[in-house]
Every structure is written in structure tokens, then in C-alpha cells.
């Protein structure tokens, strides 16, 4: 083995071929302002305790808010919410202007109405992951709805087709 590392473009293209769900992750900064980002790098981690993980780019505008926050909320988006995913993926200061949210029952953090799942979490751990930080959340509350999921594959939003 030569120790060579895959080219960044090749790696990014390869990862684009992994279909995933789409989430909007929110918190509040120390001044109480809502902060959030779109993430497809999300996964369940443990049942005991109930843990999930989401990856946040270190250059994200909301990075410092998530490093200081004791809690986060995750909305797993439903089909028809691609515009919300794109909105929270943009690099802009206030991502909540013109976006409807509902407060979480436990944390009060903003959740996206009409989402497939809402998770309210206590921040359990922050782990180094290259140019990202892995946020591990202990799930305090989970709420599901009977909707179709929004999927992301090869840089496009789509839907699940059963075979």
C-alpha cells in the first residue's frame, strides 16, 4: 500500500452516490438567536442510550453556536421540503427569516413543521472529524409523522421508490 489518499474531487463524487435522508439541525446561540444548517451526514448511533450523530463543517457560520449549545433539534425532512433544505444549506447570517418553525416541546428549539421526524437532543459529545465536527446527541424526544421522506442522491433531491 502506497499510503496515497484519494483525490478530494473523486471522494466527493463517490460520496454523492450514497443516497441519504435530509435534515435541518437547529440550536440557539448564547444570545438566544436561532441557528441552523442542512445535513445529509446524519445517523443513528446507539439505542442505549438513544444517540444520533450529525456532522457540521467547521467553517459553517453557525459552528460556534453549536460548539456552545447544550441542546440541538433535528428535523428529518419530508418530500416537498427541498426548498427548506436548500435554504438552510446557504451561507447566510439569518436562515430563519421567512421560514416557519415550531418550538420543540422539551427544548423549545426551532423545528420544521411538516417534517417526517422531529428529534430533540441534549448534546452528548463533540468529536473531531477532519474538517467537520461530529455532534452526538442524546435523544430526549422523538416524534414521527406518516409522510414520504426527502432523499438526496448525486446532488439532487428525490423520492423513495419501492421495488
mmCIF file of the C-alpha atoms, coordinates in Angstrom:
data_MODEL
# 
_entry.id   MODEL 
# 
loop_
_atom_site.group_PDB 
_atom_site.id 
_atom_site.type_symbol 
_atom_site.label_atom_id 
_atom_site.label_alt_id 
_atom_site.label_comp_id 
_atom_site.label_asym_id 
_atom_site.label_entity_id 
_atom_site.label_seq_id 
_atom_site.pdbx_PDB_ins_code 
_atom_site.Cartn_x 
_atom_site.Cartn_y 
_atom_site.Cartn_z 
_atom_site.occupancy 
_atom_site.B_iso_or_equiv 
_atom_site.pdbx_formal_charge 
_atom_site.auth_seq_id 
_atom_site.auth_comp_id 
_atom_site.auth_asym_id 
_atom_site.auth_atom_id 
_atom_site.pdbx_PDB_model_num 
ATOM 1   C CA . UNK A 1 1   ? 0.000   0.000  0.000  1.00 0.00 ? 1   UNK A CA 1 
ATOM 2   C CA . UNK A 1 2   ? 1.493   3.310  -1.083 1.00 0.00 ? 2   UNK A CA 1 
ATOM 3   C CA . UNK A 1 3   ? -0.207  5.491  1.549  1.00 0.00 ? 3   UNK A CA 1 
ATOM 4   C CA . UNK A 1 4   ? -1.812  7.616  -1.180 1.00 0.00 ? 4   UNK A CA 1 
ATOM 5   C CA . UNK A 1 5   ? -5.025  9.383  -0.253 1.00 0.00 ? 5   UNK A CA 1 
ATOM 6   C CA . UNK A 1 6   ? -7.940  9.625  -2.654 1.00 0.00 ? 6   UNK A CA 1 
ATOM 7   C CA . UNK A 1 7   ? -8.284  12.898 -4.565 1.00 0.00 ? 7   UNK A CA 1 
ATOM 8   C CA . UNK A 1 8   ? -10.824 15.254 -2.928 1.00 0.00 ? 8   UNK A CA 1 
ATOM 9   C CA . UNK A 1 9   ? -12.913 15.530 -6.122 1.00 0.00 ? 9   UNK A CA 1 
ATOM 10  C CA . UNK A 1 10  ? -13.037 11.745 -6.544 1.00 0.00 ? 10  UNK A CA 1 
ATOM 11  C CA . UNK A 1 11  ? -14.010 11.316 -2.903 1.00 0.00 ? 11  UNK A CA 1 
ATOM 12  C CA . UNK A 1 12  ? -16.750 13.948 -3.110 1.00 0.00 ? 12  UNK A CA 1 
ATOM 13  C CA . UNK A 1 13  ? -18.129 12.328 -6.295 1.00 0.00 ? 13  UNK A CA 1 
ATOM 14  C CA . UNK A 1 14  ? -18.089 8.892  -4.670 1.00 0.00 ? 14  UNK A CA 1 
ATOM 15  C CA . UNK A 1 15  ? -19.948 10.152 -1.583 1.00 0.00 ? 15  UNK A CA 1 
ATOM 16  C CA . UNK A 1 16  ? -22.555 11.822 -3.809 1.00 0.00 ? 16  UNK A CA 1 
ATOM 17  C CA . UNK A 1 17  ? -23.566 8.313  -4.842 1.00 0.00 ? 17  UNK A CA 1 
ATOM 18  C CA . UNK A 1 18  ? -24.715 7.436  -1.340 1.00 0.00 ? 18  UNK A CA 1 
ATOM 19  C CA . UNK A 1 19  ? -28.436 8.139  -1.032 1.00 0.00 ? 19  UNK A CA 1 
ATOM 20  C CA . UNK A 1 20  ? -29.411 9.713  2.264  1.00 0.00 ? 20  UNK A CA 1 
ATOM 21  C CA . UNK A 1 21  ? -32.189 11.483 4.042  1.00 0.00 ? 21  UNK A CA 1 
ATOM 22  C CA . UNK A 1 22  ? -32.008 15.225 4.586  1.00 0.00 ? 22  UNK A CA 1 
ATOM 23  C CA . UNK A 1 23  ? -32.099 17.006 7.932  1.00 0.00 ? 23  UNK A CA 1 
ATOM 24  C CA . UNK A 1 24  ? -32.229 20.545 9.242  1.00 0.00 ? 24  UNK A CA 1 
ATOM 25  C CA . UNK A 1 25  ? -30.386 20.852 12.545 1.00 0.00 ? 25  UNK A CA 1 
ATOM 26  C CA . UNK A 1 26  ? -31.080 23.794 14.861 1.00 0.00 ? 26  UNK A CA 1 
ATOM 27  C CA . UNK A 1 27  ? -29.962 25.325 18.136 1.00 0.00 ? 27  UNK A CA 1 
ATOM 28  C CA . UNK A 1 28  ? -29.730 28.764 19.731 1.00 0.00 ? 28  UNK A CA 1 
ATOM 29  C CA . UNK A 1 29  ? -26.564 30.815 20.124 1.00 0.00 ? 29  UNK A CA 1 
ATOM 30  C CA . UNK A 1 30  ? -25.588 32.257 23.541 1.00 0.00 ? 30  UNK A CA 1 
ATOM 31  C CA . UNK A 1 31  ? -27.667 35.376 22.734 1.00 0.00 ? 31  UNK A CA 1 
ATOM 32  C CA . UNK A 1 32  ? -30.774 33.250 22.102 1.00 0.00 ? 32  UNK A CA 1 
ATOM 33  C CA . UNK A 1 33  ? -30.791 33.657 18.303 1.00 0.00 ? 33  UNK A CA 1 
ATOM 34  C CA . UNK A 1 34  ? -31.784 30.551 16.337 1.00 0.00 ? 34  UNK A CA 1 
ATOM 35  C CA . UNK A 1 35  ? -29.032 28.933 14.272 1.00 0.00 ? 35  UNK A CA 1 
ATOM 36  C CA . UNK A 1 36  ? -29.237 26.031 11.838 1.00 0.00 ? 36  UNK A CA 1 
ATOM 37  C CA . UNK A 1 37  ? -27.854 24.075 8.913  1.00 0.00 ? 37  UNK A CA 1 
ATOM 38  C CA . UNK A 1 38  ? -28.796 21.361 6.439  1.00 0.00 ? 38  UNK A CA 1 
ATOM 39  C CA . UNK A 1 39  ? -27.102 17.992 6.836  1.00 0.00 ? 39  UNK A CA 1 
ATOM 40  C CA . UNK A 1 40  ? -27.273 14.706 4.993  1.00 0.00 ? 40  UNK A CA 1 
ATOM 41  C CA . UNK A 1 41  ? -24.429 13.337 7.163  1.00 0.00 ? 41  UNK A CA 1 
ATOM 42  C CA . UNK A 1 42  ? -26.760 12.038 9.879  1.00 0.00 ? 42  UNK A CA 1 
ATOM 43  C CA . UNK A 1 43  ? -27.125 8.628  11.500 1.00 0.00 ? 43  UNK A CA 1 
ATOM 44  C CA . UNK A 1 44  ? -28.466 6.751  14.470 1.00 0.00 ? 44  UNK A CA 1 
ATOM 45  C CA . UNK A 1 45  ? -25.615 5.694  16.744 1.00 0.00 ? 45  UNK A CA 1 
ATOM 46  C CA . UNK A 1 46  ? -26.924 3.830  19.805 1.00 0.00 ? 46  UNK A CA 1 
ATOM 47  C CA . UNK A 1 47  ? -30.134 2.528  21.344 1.00 0.00 ? 47  UNK A CA 1 
ATOM 48  C CA . UNK A 1 48  ? -28.871 2.545  24.955 1.00 0.00 ? 48  UNK A CA 1 
ATOM 49  C CA . UNK A 1 49  ? -28.634 5.451  25.431 1.00 0.00 ? 49  UNK A CA 1 
ATOM 50  C CA . UNK A 1 50  ? -30.536 6.690  22.371 1.00 0.00 ? 50  UNK A CA 1 
ATOM 51  C CA . UNK A 1 51  ? -27.877 8.570  20.380 1.00 0.00 ? 51  UNK A CA 1 
ATOM 52  C CA . UNK A 1 52  ? -27.730 10.141 16.926 1.00 0.00 ? 52  UNK A CA 1 
ATOM 53  C CA . UNK A 1 53  ? -24.903 11.902 15.146 1.00 0.00 ? 53  UNK A CA 1 
ATOM 54  C CA . UNK A 1 54  ? -24.718 14.712 12.642 1.00 0.00 ? 54  UNK A CA 1 
ATOM 55  C CA . UNK A 1 55  ? -21.642 16.275 11.053 1.00 0.00 ? 55  UNK A CA 1 
ATOM 56  C CA . UNK A 1 56  ? -21.087 20.042 10.977 1.00 0.00 ? 56  UNK A CA 1 
ATOM 57  C CA . UNK A 1 57  ? -18.456 21.735 8.814  1.00 0.00 ? 57  UNK A CA 1 
ATOM 58  C CA . UNK A 1 58  ? -16.023 23.751 10.915 1.00 0.00 ? 58  UNK A CA 1 
ATOM 59  C CA . UNK A 1 59  ? -16.307 26.729 8.517  1.00 0.00 ? 59  UNK A CA 1 
ATOM 60  C CA . UNK A 1 60  ? -20.107 26.913 8.903  1.00 0.00 ? 60  UNK A CA 1 
ATOM 61  C CA . UNK A 1 61  ? -21.435 30.264 10.079 1.00 0.00 ? 61  UNK A CA 1 
ATOM 62  C CA . UNK A 1 62  ? -23.339 28.547 12.905 1.00 0.00 ? 62  UNK A CA 1 
ATOM 63  C CA . UNK A 1 63  ? -20.342 26.479 14.069 1.00 0.00 ? 63  UNK A CA 1 
ATOM 64  C CA . UNK A 1 64  ? -19.604 28.463 17.249 1.00 0.00 ? 64  UNK A CA 1 
ATOM 65  C CA . UNK A 1 65  ? -23.273 28.340 18.274 1.00 0.00 ? 65  UNK A CA 1 
ATOM 66  C CA . UNK A 1 66  ? -23.278 24.527 18.110 1.00 0.00 ? 66  UNK A CA 1 
ATOM 67  C CA . UNK A 1 67  ? -19.983 24.351 19.998 1.00 0.00 ? 67  UNK A CA 1 
ATOM 68  C CA . UNK A 1 68  ? -21.517 26.330 22.875 1.00 0.00 ? 68  UNK A CA 1 
ATOM 69  C CA . UNK A 1 69  ? -25.059 24.934 22.841 1.00 0.00 ? 69  UNK A CA 1 
ATOM 70  C CA . UNK A 1 70  ? -26.276 22.374 25.379 1.00 0.00 ? 70  UNK A CA 1 
ATOM 71  C CA . UNK A 1 71  ? -29.004 21.084 23.012 1.00 0.00 ? 71  UNK A CA 1 
ATOM 72  C CA . UNK A 1 72  ? -29.879 20.626 19.345 1.00 0.00 ? 72  UNK A CA 1 
ATOM 73  C CA . UNK A 1 73  ? -33.012 19.719 17.422 1.00 0.00 ? 73  UNK A CA 1 
ATOM 74  C CA . UNK A 1 74  ? -33.198 17.738 14.206 1.00 0.00 ? 74  UNK A CA 1 
ATOM 75  C CA . UNK A 1 75  ? -35.984 17.788 11.621 1.00 0.00 ? 75  UNK A CA 1 
ATOM 76  C CA . UNK A 1 76  ? -35.792 14.929 9.120  1.00 0.00 ? 76  UNK A CA 1 
ATOM 77  C CA . UNK A 1 77  ? -37.377 16.476 6.052  1.00 0.00 ? 77  UNK A CA 1 
ATOM 78  C CA . UNK A 1 78  ? -40.289 15.089 4.085  1.00 0.00 ? 78  UNK A CA 1 
ATOM 79  C CA . UNK A 1 79  ? -40.807 15.036 0.337  1.00 0.00 ? 79  UNK A CA 1 
ATOM 80  C CA . UNK A 1 80  ? -41.744 18.544 -0.803 1.00 0.00 ? 80  UNK A CA 1 
ATOM 81  C CA . UNK A 1 81  ? -39.324 20.259 1.601  1.00 0.00 ? 81  UNK A CA 1 
ATOM 82  C CA . UNK A 1 82  ? -36.323 20.528 -0.747 1.00 0.00 ? 82  UNK A CA 1 
ATOM 83  C CA . UNK A 1 83  ? -36.668 24.332 -0.732 1.00 0.00 ? 83  UNK A CA 1 
ATOM 84  C CA . UNK A 1 84  ? -36.175 24.327 3.053  1.00 0.00 ? 84  UNK A CA 1 
ATOM 85  C CA . UNK A 1 85  ? -33.120 22.064 2.713  1.00 0.00 ? 85  UNK A CA 1 
ATOM 86  C CA . UNK A 1 86  ? -31.620 24.430 0.125  1.00 0.00 ? 86  UNK A CA 1 
ATOM 87  C CA . UNK A 1 87  ? -32.435 27.466 2.263  1.00 0.00 ? 87  UNK A CA 1 
ATOM 88  C CA . UNK A 1 88  ? -30.608 26.114 5.335  1.00 0.00 ? 88  UNK A CA 1 
ATOM 89  C CA . UNK A 1 89  ? -27.678 24.957 3.172  1.00 0.00 ? 89  UNK A CA 1 
ATOM 90  C CA . UNK A 1 90  ? -26.921 28.534 2.049  1.00 0.00 ? 90  UNK A CA 1 
ATOM 91  C CA . UNK A 1 91  ? -24.239 30.597 3.684  1.00 0.00 ? 91  UNK A CA 1 
ATOM 92  C CA . UNK A 1 92  ? -26.230 33.477 5.146  1.00 0.00 ? 92  UNK A CA 1 
ATOM 93  C CA . UNK A 1 93  ? -26.405 35.032 8.583  1.00 0.00 ? 93  UNK A CA 1 
ATOM 94  C CA . UNK A 1 94  ? -30.116 34.667 9.405  1.00 0.00 ? 94  UNK A CA 1 
ATOM 95  C CA . UNK A 1 95  ? -31.540 31.483 7.954  1.00 0.00 ? 95  UNK A CA 1 
ATOM 96  C CA . UNK A 1 96  ? -34.801 31.808 9.886  1.00 0.00 ? 96  UNK A CA 1 
ATOM 97  C CA . UNK A 1 97  ? -36.186 34.930 8.184  1.00 0.00 ? 97  UNK A CA 1 
ATOM 98  C CA . UNK A 1 98  ? -39.312 33.909 6.281  1.00 0.00 ? 98  UNK A CA 1 
ATOM 99  C CA . UNK A 1 99  ? -39.135 30.280 7.461  1.00 0.00 ? 99  UNK A CA 1 
ATOM 100 C CA . UNK A 1 100 ? -41.936 28.863 9.591  1.00 0.00 ? 100 UNK A CA 1 
ATOM 101 C CA . UNK A 1 101 ? -40.832 26.877 12.626 1.00 0.00 ? 101 UNK A CA 1 
ATOM 102 C CA . UNK A 1 102 ? -42.491 25.377 15.684 1.00 0.00 ? 102 UNK A CA 1 
ATOM 103 C CA . UNK A 1 103 ? -40.859 25.186 19.124 1.00 0.00 ? 103 UNK A CA 1 
ATOM 104 C CA . UNK A 1 104 ? -39.798 21.790 20.406 1.00 0.00 ? 104 UNK A CA 1 
ATOM 105 C CA . UNK A 1 105 ? -41.891 20.521 23.322 1.00 0.00 ? 105 UNK A CA 1 
ATOM 106 C CA . UNK A 1 106 ? -38.832 19.891 25.527 1.00 0.00 ? 106 UNK A CA 1 
ATOM 107 C CA . UNK A 1 107 ? -36.052 22.177 24.276 1.00 0.00 ? 107 UNK A CA 1 
ATOM 108 C CA . UNK A 1 108 ? -38.084 24.969 22.691 1.00 0.00 ? 108 UNK A CA 1 
ATOM 109 C CA . UNK A 1 109 ? -35.645 24.825 19.758 1.00 0.00 ? 109 UNK A CA 1 
ATOM 110 C CA . UNK A 1 110 ? -36.987 25.545 16.268 1.00 0.00 ? 110 UNK A CA 1 
ATOM 111 C CA . UNK A 1 111 ? -38.355 22.536 14.366 1.00 0.00 ? 111 UNK A CA 1 
ATOM 112 C CA . UNK A 1 112 ? -39.533 22.456 10.753 1.00 0.00 ? 112 UNK A CA 1 
ATOM 113 C CA . UNK A 1 113 ? -43.309 21.915 10.526 1.00 0.00 ? 113 UNK A CA 1 
ATOM 114 C CA . UNK A 1 114 ? -44.366 19.108 8.207  1.00 0.00 ? 114 UNK A CA 1 
ATOM 115 C CA . UNK A 1 115 ? -41.110 17.198 8.690  1.00 0.00 ? 115 UNK A CA 1 
ATOM 116 C CA . UNK A 1 116 ? -41.054 13.413 8.716  1.00 0.00 ? 116 UNK A CA 1 
ATOM 117 C CA . UNK A 1 117 ? -39.375 13.254 12.151 1.00 0.00 ? 117 UNK A CA 1 
ATOM 118 C CA . UNK A 1 118 ? -38.546 15.697 14.941 1.00 0.00 ? 118 UNK A CA 1 
ATOM 119 C CA . UNK A 1 119 ? -35.778 14.840 17.401 1.00 0.00 ? 119 UNK A CA 1 
ATOM 120 C CA . UNK A 1 120 ? -34.891 16.947 20.420 1.00 0.00 ? 120 UNK A CA 1 
ATOM 121 C CA . UNK A 1 121 ? -31.461 16.202 21.839 1.00 0.00 ? 121 UNK A CA 1 
ATOM 122 C CA . UNK A 1 122 ? -29.051 17.004 24.606 1.00 0.00 ? 122 UNK A CA 1 
ATOM 123 C CA . UNK A 1 123 ? -25.554 17.456 23.177 1.00 0.00 ? 123 UNK A CA 1 
ATOM 124 C CA . UNK A 1 124 ? -23.791 14.345 24.439 1.00 0.00 ? 124 UNK A CA 1 
ATOM 125 C CA . UNK A 1 125 ? -20.388 14.691 22.728 1.00 0.00 ? 125 UNK A CA 1 
ATOM 126 C CA . UNK A 1 126 ? -18.458 16.668 20.137 1.00 0.00 ? 126 UNK A CA 1 
ATOM 127 C CA . UNK A 1 127 ? -15.830 14.669 18.255 1.00 0.00 ? 127 UNK A CA 1 
ATOM 128 C CA . UNK A 1 128 ? -13.137 15.747 15.818 1.00 0.00 ? 128 UNK A CA 1 
ATOM 129 C CA . UNK A 1 129 ? -13.682 14.570 12.259 1.00 0.00 ? 129 UNK A CA 1 
ATOM 130 C CA . UNK A 1 130 ? -11.249 16.289 9.885  1.00 0.00 ? 130 UNK A CA 1 
ATOM 131 C CA . UNK A 1 131 ? -12.819 19.477 8.557  1.00 0.00 ? 131 UNK A CA 1 
ATOM 132 C CA . UNK A 1 132 ? -16.064 18.633 10.386 1.00 0.00 ? 132 UNK A CA 1 
ATOM 133 C CA . UNK A 1 133 ? -17.115 18.161 13.998 1.00 0.00 ? 133 UNK A CA 1 
ATOM 134 C CA . UNK A 1 134 ? -19.321 15.182 14.792 1.00 0.00 ? 134 UNK A CA 1 
ATOM 135 C CA . UNK A 1 135 ? -22.155 16.286 17.052 1.00 0.00 ? 135 UNK A CA 1 
ATOM 136 C CA . UNK A 1 136 ? -23.555 13.402 19.094 1.00 0.00 ? 136 UNK A CA 1 
ATOM 137 C CA . UNK A 1 137 ? -26.994 13.999 20.534 1.00 0.00 ? 137 UNK A CA 1 
ATOM 138 C CA . UNK A 1 138 ? -28.825 12.048 23.210 1.00 0.00 ? 138 UNK A CA 1 
ATOM 139 C CA . UNK A 1 139 ? -32.432 11.929 22.052 1.00 0.00 ? 139 UNK A CA 1 
ATOM 140 C CA . UNK A 1 140 ? -34.818 13.316 24.656 1.00 0.00 ? 140 UNK A CA 1 
ATOM 141 C CA . UNK A 1 141 ? -37.931 13.244 22.470 1.00 0.00 ? 141 UNK A CA 1 
ATOM 142 C CA . UNK A 1 142 ? -38.788 11.696 19.104 1.00 0.00 ? 142 UNK A CA 1 
ATOM 143 C CA . UNK A 1 143 ? -41.912 12.428 17.082 1.00 0.00 ? 143 UNK A CA 1 
ATOM 144 C CA . UNK A 1 144 ? -42.738 10.806 13.748 1.00 0.00 ? 144 UNK A CA 1 
ATOM 145 C CA . UNK A 1 145 ? -45.317 11.508 11.048 1.00 0.00 ? 145 UNK A CA 1 
ATOM 146 C CA . UNK A 1 146 ? -46.615 9.389  8.199  1.00 0.00 ? 146 UNK A CA 1 
ATOM 147 C CA . UNK A 1 147 ? -45.059 11.205 5.278  1.00 0.00 ? 147 UNK A CA 1 
ATOM 148 C CA . UNK A 1 148 ? -42.764 10.320 2.409  1.00 0.00 ? 148 UNK A CA 1 
ATOM 149 C CA . UNK A 1 149 ? -39.056 11.095 3.027  1.00 0.00 ? 149 UNK A CA 1 
ATOM 150 C CA . UNK A 1 150 ? -36.995 13.616 1.101  1.00 0.00 ? 150 UNK A CA 1 
ATOM 151 C CA . UNK A 1 151 ? -33.893 11.890 -0.261 1.00 0.00 ? 151 UNK A CA 1 
ATOM 152 C CA . UNK A 1 152 ? -30.608 13.280 -1.562 1.00 0.00 ? 152 UNK A CA 1 
ATOM 153 C CA . UNK A 1 153 ? -28.602 11.413 -4.204 1.00 0.00 ? 153 UNK A CA 1 
ATOM 154 C CA . UNK A 1 154 ? -25.939 12.577 -6.664 1.00 0.00 ? 154 UNK A CA 1 
ATOM 155 C CA . UNK A 1 155 ? -26.507 16.240 -5.733 1.00 0.00 ? 155 UNK A CA 1 
ATOM 156 C CA . UNK A 1 156 ? -30.252 16.043 -6.407 1.00 0.00 ? 156 UNK A CA 1 
ATOM 157 C CA . UNK A 1 157 ? -33.339 15.749 -4.243 1.00 0.00 ? 157 UNK A CA 1 
ATOM 158 C CA . UNK A 1 158 ? -35.701 12.891 -4.955 1.00 0.00 ? 158 UNK A CA 1 
ATOM 159 C CA . UNK A 1 159 ? -38.098 10.340 -3.611 1.00 0.00 ? 159 UNK A CA 1 
ATOM 160 C CA . UNK A 1 160 ? -38.079 6.747  -2.467 1.00 0.00 ? 160 UNK A CA 1 
ATOM 161 C CA . UNK A 1 161 ? -39.376 4.160  -4.936 1.00 0.00 ? 161 UNK A CA 1 
ATOM 162 C CA . UNK A 1 162 ? -40.209 0.741  -3.543 1.00 0.00 ? 162 UNK A CA 1 
ATOM 163 C CA . UNK A 1 163 ? -39.053 -2.312 -5.567 1.00 0.00 ? 163 UNK A CA 1 
# 
